Amino acid sequence: CARCWRHRPTVGASKAHPDLCDRCESVVVAMTKSE
């Protein structure tokens, strides 16, 4: 994952954020919604 540097099987699963794992994607999405 480009954000947390962990090798997780969920990296690449998201079309919106292919470089992030599922945990980091949920954080990034939540951060962008609150802005």
Protein Blocks (a to p, Z undefined) as FASTA:
>chain_A
ZZlopacfkgokamklmmbcfklmmmmmmmmmmZZ
